[in-house]
């Protein structure tokens, strides 16, 4: 049992107690001591408890680790009174039992010089500097280093740290591997003869341990033990960080890793180390999913019947099928495994999640929307929600086939888009607003310039002349955020024919209305609301959030002149998604915005399976703008309004 006292530059002091052989220090979640500052590397340093002494090891951090003011470049044996300087923090280590008798059994170290100034954000090191720093680095501890980097439990063979003398001897060994840098340093490798000298390996996803259950034969425990053993051997035999993978696509990287795993599993089987109940092919797939994919979520992502994945905790995963929620048998092995998956998702798009920024919106490669939130905000552990997108974008015929809308409604909305009506799509969470927005946007002529603006890019437009913009959260220092409102304002300077905003949530509503009223007709956006009338009220509220002190009458005039059509979408009690209203904004009467329903969904009861019966029907009202369609060369049938 030992204590680590952490003193921040501002004077805040925290004392942490540990009962383990090693403590990791870094900027991101997963370290034992998390120091969320920009001059701390993701995995900055380690403190090894050798039973009677402590060794500090710098993990190839960009800004370095200092002992009593001097930067260390090899494992350092701490003495009583030594101070460890890491960025803006000072650390002191002592046995818990000796906290009241500090310095009695071991002679004190000489007086420490003043603490060095906090290192600035340094530029990436040169390759010569990197090799010089790494000369003492990895050696036979390669599998343990990977376990540290990837959040695995150390194996029995590597759990105990070597004696200080052994570590010092290791300092003279030649460089035999690459050590992971933080996100500001270049990836580098010790090149094999067949590899290009200029190759810079790209980041490889970090594997976690196998879930307790699998779909193959054999018990969960046997699979977990087998996976751990394969994992350890993979780390020893295949240092992915030294592979020249800069020009590899995902398929090639997976195939090369598969070959290595197959050799390991075959060797284990021939030596009798693989339990008879474990299916080798299933084990290989699970190792690959954990090493290069998203672990237990891989099968769910490949299941076309699953539309949403909700990880409430490591041991609880729900999915949505056919509009209904159900518990999945899949599980993560630990909270650390969930964190590893979240990091793999957010890192490629330049976003982060840590204690200082514990919420993030992101997307998968296929455009699926991702939201993650971690402790301390999430009390049960890291939480992950994935709203899947179809592999092929849905078209209007698909929505008609799903009975989301009728063929007459689809024809009417197509005319609205082509005649440059401003359309507001309204609905609750999960009602299908973004899907409908994507389908309606596909009707925009390919000759027009389209600017799309989103928090997390989801729209998939097939037109050639599309510019996609995405907002940006603040950096670790709280600066650099680019909001939807900033992007809407900038889009007005980009000569757009149409502006498509994924969702209006705040003050950007005012800028969107002004754009619609100043020559950018035919724009589209979505809002969260339960009825068409509520959608207009929400717009009023969001305009007030812009900080402009406008009278309510002026705001309503803006809305009435800007918005032409409101499309209301709902998720019904049986899980189906329907467009329940298509309404036209007809103007103002006094201080009230007037609307007229054009199409409605009339519910007629339930069938034997509990599904809602109903029909989409026209109300008989013909929208005002139909009278001008012939003058602009658009042929429109009046029969769709007759039912």
N, C-alpha and C positions, 0 to 999 in steps of 0.2 A: 504494500500500500504506500503510495507516495502522492505528494501534492505538487501542483504546478500553479504558481501565482502569476497571473497575467495583469500587467499594468499598462493601460493605454496612455498615449501621449498626453491626453487631457487630464489624466490623474485617476480615471476610473480603475478600480482594482477588483479582480475576480479570482477566487481560489477554486481550483478544480481538483478533485480527488480521484485517483485511478488505481486500479488493481489489475494490471495487465502488463505484458512484457514490452509493449511498444505503444506510443502515442503519436498520432499523425497531426500535423499542423498545416492548415491551408485556408484558402478563401472560400471554398465551396462546401456544400453539404456533403457528408460522408466522412469528413475528417473528424478526429476526436476533439480537436480544438479548432473552431471556425472563427477566423478573423476576417470579416468582410470589408477589406480595404483594397484599393486599386494597386497598392504597392506590395501586396501579398500574392504569391503565386497560387494557382489552384491547389497544388500539393507542394508546400514550401519546404518543410523540414520534418524530421522524425526524432523522437526521444526514445532511446532503447534502455530499458531497465535490466541490468545484468545481475540483479539480486543485491549487490552491495555497492554498485556504482551506476552512473548514468553516462550514456554516450549520445551526443547530438550529431545528427547527420543531415546535411543540407541536401534536399531532393532536387538539385539542379535548378534552383529558383533563379529568376531573372535578376532580382535585386539583392540576393545573397542573404546569408545568415551570419551574424556577428557574435563573437564571444568577447565580452569586456572591451568592445570597440574594435576588434580585429576580425576581418572576414575569414571564415574557415573554408578550406578547400579539401578537407578530408574529415573522417569521423573524429570527433573531439571528446576526450574524457573530461567530464565536468568535475570541478572541485567545489567544496563548500564556499559559498559567496559568489560564485561565477554568475554572471548575468548574460542571458541570451537575448540578443536584439533582432527582432524580425519586423521589418517595416516600421510602423508607428507603435509597436508593442515591445515590452520588456518582459521576459519570462524568467522565473527562478524556480528551481526544482529542489525538493527535499523530501525525505521520508516522512510520512505522516506521524510516525511514532517519535520522530526526533524534532518535530516542529517547535517544541518548547525547549529543546536543548541544542539549538543550532550551533554547530562549530565545536562541540566539546570533544568528539572522538576523532575528528579529522582536522589537521592544521589548516587554518584559513588560507585562502588564496591571497596573493599580494593585492594591494588596493587597486580597484578597477579604474581605468581612465574614464573620462567622460564618455557618455553614450554618443555614438556617431549620429550625425544628422540623418533624418529619415531619407532613404534613397529616393531619388526622383523616378518618374516613369522612364526607364532606360530603354534605349533602342535595342533591337535584337543583337545578340552577340555574333561575332564573326565565327566562321567555321573553325579557324585556328584556336580561338578562345574556347569554343565548345569542346574541341578535342582535348585541349589542355585541362579543362575543368573535369572532363569525364575520364581522365586517365585512371583514376582510382575507383571508378564508379560501380559497374554492375557485377561482372564476373559470375560466380556460381550462385549469386542471390537473384538470378534473373526471374525465376518463377515467383519468388516472394515479392519482388518489385512489381510484377504484373498483378499479383494478388492485391497489393496495396493500391495500385492504380485503379483496379477494376472492382474493388470493394469485396473481394472474396475473403473468407476466413483462411488464415495461413495453414498449410499442411503441417502434420506433426513433425515432418523432417525439417521444416523451416521456421517453426514457431519460435524456437529459442534463438536469440541473436548470438552471433559468434563473439568470442572474447575480444576485447579491445586490441590485444596483440595481433590476433588474426586479421582484424580489419586493417591494421596498419600495414601488415605484410601485403594485404590485397592492394594497397595503394601503389605498390611497385609493379603489379601485374599489368600486362598490356590491355588496352581498351578492347572489350569484346562485346559491346552492346550499346544501344542508344537508350538514354533516359528521357522520360517524358517531360517536356517543358510546360510552362503555363501558356495561356492563350496568346501571349504577346511574343513568344519566341518561335523561331522557325523550326519545323520538324526536320530532323537530320538523321543520317544513318551511317553505319559503317558498311561501306559498299562491298558487295560480293563481286567477283571478277566479271560476271555476266551482266552486271547492272551499270547503268549510266552514272558517271561521276557527278553529274549535275542533278540527279533525280532527288526530289524532295517528297518523301512519303506523306500521303494524306492521312488524316485521322481515321482510325479504325474504331468502330463501336466497341464498347466495353461489355464483355459478357458477365452475366450474373449466374447464380446457381440454379439448378433445375427445379421446377415446381414439384411439390410433394407427389402429385399424381401425374400420370401420363396416359396417353391413349393406347400405348402398346401393352404387351404382356409384361408380367412381373410386377412385384409390389413397388409402391412409390419409393420406399426406403432403398431398395436395390438399385432403382434407377438413379436416385440421388447420389448414392455412393459411387456408382459406376461413372456418372457424369463428372463428379468431382475428380476421380482418378484420371479420366481422359483429359479433363481440363488441365490438371497439373502437368501431365506429360506433354500436352500441346504447348504449354508455355515454355517448357524446357527445350522442345525440339523445333519449334517454329516461332521465331521472333518476328511477328507480323510487322513490327515497326521498322525492321530492316529490309523488308521487301520493297522492291521498286514498284509501288502500286499507284504512282501518280497518274499513269496513263491507263490503268486497268478500269474496266467498267465493273459494276457490281457482280455481274454473272461470272466474270473471270476470277475475281477475288474469291467469290464463294466456291468456285470449282477447285481452285488451288488449295483452299483451306479444307475442302471436303476430302481431297486426296490425302492430305496430312492426317486428318482425323481417321480416315479409313485404315491407314497404315497402323495407327496406334491401336485402334479397336481390334484389328486382325492380330496384332502382336499380343494383346491382352488375352484374346480368345485362345490362341495357340499355347500360351503359357498358363492357361487355366485360371486367369484372374478375372474373367468376365462371368458373372453369375449366369447359370443356365437359363433362368427365366427371363433374362434381359434380351430383347430383340435388337441385334446390332444395327439394323437399318433405322429403327426408331431412335435409338441412342444417338446415331450420327446426326440425324435431322435435328434432334433437340440441342446437341452441342452447337451446331451451326446457327440455329435460331438464337441461342443465348450469346454466341460470340459475335455474330454479325447482324442480328435482327432485333426484334422486340420480345423475345422470349415467349411466354405463354400467350401473348396477344397475337402472335403470327397466324395461328390457325383461325382465330376470330376475324382477323382482317381479311383473310382469304375466303371466309364464308360469306357468300353473296346474300344469304338470308338474314345476316346480322346488319342492322342499320346504325346501331349506336353501341359503344362499349363504355362502361362506367366502372372504373377501378375505385371502389370506396376505401379499400385498404389492401394490404398485401394478400390477405386471406379471403377477400370478398370482391368478386367481380360480377357485375350484372351486365346483361346484353338486352337489346331490344330486337325482337323478331315479330314481324307482322303487326307492328304497333303495340306489342305487349312486352312488358319487362319480365325477365326470368333470370334466376341465378345460374351462373356458369360454374362448371366443375373445375375450371382452370384456376390456378392460384400462383402467386409469387412466393418465393421462398422467404423473403424478408423485405422490410421497408427499403433497405439499401438496393435491392434488386429493382424496385419500382423507381427509385431515384435514378438508377443507371439508365433505365428506359427513357425517363423524362429528359435527361441530359442528352441522350442520343437524338431525341426528336428536336430539341430546341437549338442545339449547337450549330447544325448546318445552316440555319437561317439567321444566325447572328444574334440570337436572343439568349438570355440567361435566366436561371432560377437559383436563388440562394436565400440565405436568411434575411438579407437586406431587400430582396425583391422576390417574395415568396409566391407570387402569382404570375402566370404567363399565358398568353395566347399564341398558338403556333399552328403549323399545318404539316401534314405528311407530304411525301412526294406526289401522291395522287390528288392532292388538294383537300383531303379530309381535314376537318377542323379539329383542333386540339386545344383543350384548356387543362392546365395543371395548377395545383395549389399544394403547398407543403407546410409542415409544422414551422412555426408555432400556430399558424392560422388554421390548419387542418389538424384536428385533435387526434384522429385515429391513424395518422400517418399520411404519407404522400397520396394525393388523390388525382386521378387522371380521367378525363372524359374525351372520347373520340367520336365525332359525328362523321360517319363514313360517307364518302362520295362514290357514286357509281363509276365503274371503270370507263364507261362511255357516257358522255353527257346526255341527259334525258332530253328528248324533243317533245314538241307539243302533242304529237300523236301518242306518245307514251302516257302523258298526263290524261288524255282522253280515254285511253285504254284502262287506266287506273280509276276512271270515274272521278278524277279530281275536278274536272270541268267537262262541259258538253262540247260537241263539235261546233255548235253555233257560238258558244262563248269564245272558243278558240279563234274562230273566224273574226269575231268582233274585236278581240284584243290585238290580233295581227293588224287589222285596219287602224286601230288606235296608234300602234307603234309607227306604222308607215306614214300616217298622217301627222306625226310629230305631236301627239298628245302627251302632256306630262302626267306620268303615272306614279301613284303611291301605292305600294303593296303593304298591307297591314296584316298582322297576325301575332299569335302568341309564340312562345319558345317552342321550337320543334314542329311548327305547323307547316313548314315547307316554303317559307318566304324566299329564301335564297335560291332554291330550285326554280321557283316560278320566275324570279327575276332573271335567272340565267336563260330560261326558255323564252321569255318575252324579249330579252336583249338580242337573241338570235335572229329576230325579225328586222333588226336595224339594217338598212341597205349597206352592202360592202363598200360603197363609194364614199361613205362618211367616216370621219375621224372620231373615234370613241375613246374617252378617258374613263377608266374604271378606278374607283377609290375604295379601299377596304382596310379594315384592321388586320385581318389575316386573309391573304389572297385566296379566294374560293371560286370566283367566276371563271368560267371557261368559255370564252367567246370564240367562234370559228372564223370571224372576219379577220382580214389581214391587217387593217389599219386600226390597231388597238394598242393603247398605252396603258399599262397596269401600274398603279401606284399603291403603295402599302405604308401605313403609318408606322412609327417607330417609338418604342417606349424609351424612357430615360436610361442613361447609362448608370454605372455603379455609383457615380457621384451625384446623381439626380439631375443631370443636365442632358441636353441633346434630344429631348422628346420632340417628335413631329406628329401633330394631331391630325385627325380627319379634317378639321376646320382649316388647318394650314394647307392641306393638300387641295381642298376645294378652292381656296383662294388662288393657289398657284395654278390649278387647272384652267382657270379663266384666262390665264396668260398663254395657254398652250394651243390656242386656236381650235377648241373642241367644237364638233358638230353636236355631239351628245355627251352628257356627263352621267355616269352610272355610279351611284354611291351605294355601297353594300348595305349600310344601315346608318340612319341618322339617330344619334343618341343625345346630342347636346346642342351647343351654339352653332354648329355647322348647318343646322336647319335654316337659319336666317340667310346664310350665304347661298345655300341651295335654292331657296325661294327667290332670292335676288337674281341668281343665274337664270332660273326659269322665266323670270319676268324681263330679262334683258337680252333676248336673242338666242337663248340656248334651249329652245323648245324641244320636246321629245326626250327629255331627261327622265331617269327612273331612280327610285330609291325605295327603301323599306323602313318601317317603324314597328315597334311593339305596341299593339293595341288590340282590343277585343271586338270592336265594331268600327264601321266606317266613321261614325260620328266621333267616337273616342279617338280615332287616328288624327282627326283635325284638331281636337282638343290637345292631344299630345304635341302636335306641331306648335301650337300656341305656347305651351309650357317650355318647349325647347328653344323657341325664339327668345323668350324671356331669359333663358339661361345664357344667352350670348353676352349679356351685360348691357345691351342697348335699352335705354329707357323709352320704349315705344308704347303709345296707348294701345289698348286692346283692339279698338276699332281699326287702327292702322295695320295691326298684325293680321286681323281677319281679312281686311281688304287684300293684303299681300297673298294670303293663302287662297282666297277665292279666285284671284286672277291667275295664280301660278299653277294650282293643282286642277287638272281636268277630270281624271278618273281615279277612283279609289277601288282597289281590288282587295277584298277581305278574305283571308285564308284561315281555316281553323283545323285543329286536330280534334276529331270527335271522340266520343267515349269508347268506341270500338277500335280506336287506334288509326282509323283511316283519316286521310287529309283531303279536305274539300275546299274549293273556292265557294264560299257561302253567299257572297254579295259582289256584284260589280255595280258601282254607283257613279253617277256623274255629279260633279260640283257645278251647280247651275247659277250661282251668284250670291247676292246678299239681299236680305229683306230686313231693313232696320239694322240691328247689330248682330243678326244671326246669319250664318252661312247656310245657304239652302242646298239640298242634295236630292237626287232622284234615283231610286234603284232601277237598274236596267235588267239584271238577271239575279235570281235568288235560288238558293237550294232549299227545297221544302222537304223536311223530314216527315216520313209517313209511318214510322214504327220500326220494329226489329224483326229479323227473320229467325228461324229456328236455332241458328248458331249464334245468336246475339249480335249479329251485324245490323247496322243501321240501314233501313230502306228509305229511299227518297229520290227526288228528281230535281234536276236543274231546269228551271223554267224562266222564260222572259216575262217581264211585267207588262209588256205592251207599250212601254214608254220608249220613244225614239230620241236618242241624244241630239242636242241642238247642232253639234258640229257636222252631223251627217248631211245637212242641207248644202254644205260648202264642198263636199268631197268631189262632186263631179267637176267643179270649177278648177280643181287641182289635178284632174285626170285619174282619180281613183274610183274604180267601179265598186259599188257597195250594194248588197242586196238588202231590201227591207224585210224579207221573209223571215229572217232570223229573229225578229222582234214579235212575230205573230204566234209562236208556239206550235 
